[in-house]
Amino acid sequence: RIRNQQDLALYGAPPAFAEPLHVGRPNIGDREGFLRRAATILDNQWLTNNGPMVQDFEQRIATHLGVKHCIAMCNGTIALEIAIRALGLEGEVIVPSWTFVATAHALYWQGITPVFADIDPATHNLDPAAVRRMITPRTSGIIGVHLWGRAAPVDELQVIADEHGLKLMFDAAHAFGSTYRGQSVGSFGACEVFSFHATKAFNTMEGGAVTTNDDELAEAMRLMRNFGFKGYDNVIHPGTNGKMIEVCAAMGLANLEGFDAVLDANRRNHAGYKAALGVIGGITLLDYDPGERNSHHYIVLEVDASFAVSRDAIIDVLHAENILARKYFWPGCHGMQPYRGLFPQAASALPHTCVLGEKIIVLPNAAEAIITTGDVLRALG
Ligand code: T4K
C-alpha cells in the first residue's frame, strides 16, 4: 500500500497496477446471450436496415424507459444531428460548454451556432438563469445535458422554452437508468438522445437512440435515419444513414439483461470510493441525489486550490500507478476548436465552467482502483 510519497510510482516505486485501469471500461453483460444472438444474426443473413434485433431492441428500450418511441441509431452524435434536424433547429441553440464536444459539434455540423451557457457548480448541469441570459432573437432551441447521469433542471428549462417559443431537447448520453422527479429520463422535452457507446454504463458497442412521445417527430426521425426511404424506391424525405446494425442491437439486448448487475456494481464502487476517500481537505467526490436513480457510472472528483498539489499533478501521479484518470470535459467546448476564440466573452459568461475545468478528475469505475486512489490522495495531501 502507498503510505507516503516515497511509495509512489512517479518517484520510482513499482506501479500499483501492472495493467492500465481505464475510465470507461466497457461493461460486458450477458456474454452467452450476446453470442447466441450473434449466431442468430448470421443464420438470418439479416445484418442491418431495421432488422429483427433492432426492432426488438427498440421496443424493449421504450418499455424500459416508459416512452412511446425509441428510434435506434448508429451512435449518439448522429442521433443528436437527426433530432436537431427533425426539430427544425436553426440559428443559435443554447447548450452547456461543460459537456462532451459532440453536443456542440452536432449543432455546428448542421450550420447552427452553439451558444454556451454556464452551469450550476453544485450539479455541473445548465444553470437556468444563465440560459436566460444567452437568449437572442436568433435562438431557436435549448439542448440540456444530463451530465454524469444527473438530470438537467428539466422543469425550469421547459418554462424558459415555453416562455420564449423555443424547442427543448436533451442530450441524455450519460443518463440511461436515471430518473428526474422519479420518472425515467427518456420522455422529457421534445425528445431525448442517448449514447450507447462502449464507454457508457449501458452499451451497444457503438450506438445511440432518440426517444420521444411525439408520433410525428418519431416518424420523421425514422425516415431521416434511412435516407428518407418509405418502402422500396420511394424517397419522401431528406435523410442520412443513421441506422443501428443488428450486432449492436444484439449487444444491447444482452446488456439490458445484465444491466441491474452493472447498476449494483457501480453503486458499490461509488460507495467504496466515498469510504476510501473519507474526508480529505480540498478533495470532493461528486455525490448523486439519493432521491433519484442514477447509474453511478461516473466517479467525479473536484480538487480545490487548497489541496497540496494541483489537479494535473494528481493525474500524473495516478497515471504513473496505471490509474488512467481523465479531465472530462476540460477545458469545456468553448476552449476547443472551432469554438475557441468565437466566444471572446467566454471567461465572463462561463465563470463556473472555467473554474470547474481546472478542478475536475474522472476516475476509473473499477473496484481495484479504490483503495489505491485514496492512499495516493492522502500521501499527496
Ligand atoms: N453527448 C455526450 C454528453 C457524450 O458524453 C457523448 C459521448 C456524446 C454526446 C456522443 O455519443 P457517441 O457519438 O460517442 O455515441 C469517449 C467516447 O467515445 C464518447 O462516446 C463519450 N461521450 C466520451 C465521454 O468519451 P474519448 O475520445 O474520451 O474516448 P477514448 O477513446 O479516450 O476512450 C475512453 C476510455 O475508455 C479510455 O480510457 C479507454 C477506454 N475504452 C474505450 C473503448 C472504446 C476501453 O477500455 N474499451 C473500449 O472499447 O470519447
Residues whose N, C-alpha, C, O or C-beta is under 5 A from the ligand:
A	BS01	T4K	H22 V23 G24 R25 P26 N75 G76 T77 T99 F100 A102 T103 D171 A173 S195 F196 H197 A198 T199 G207 G208
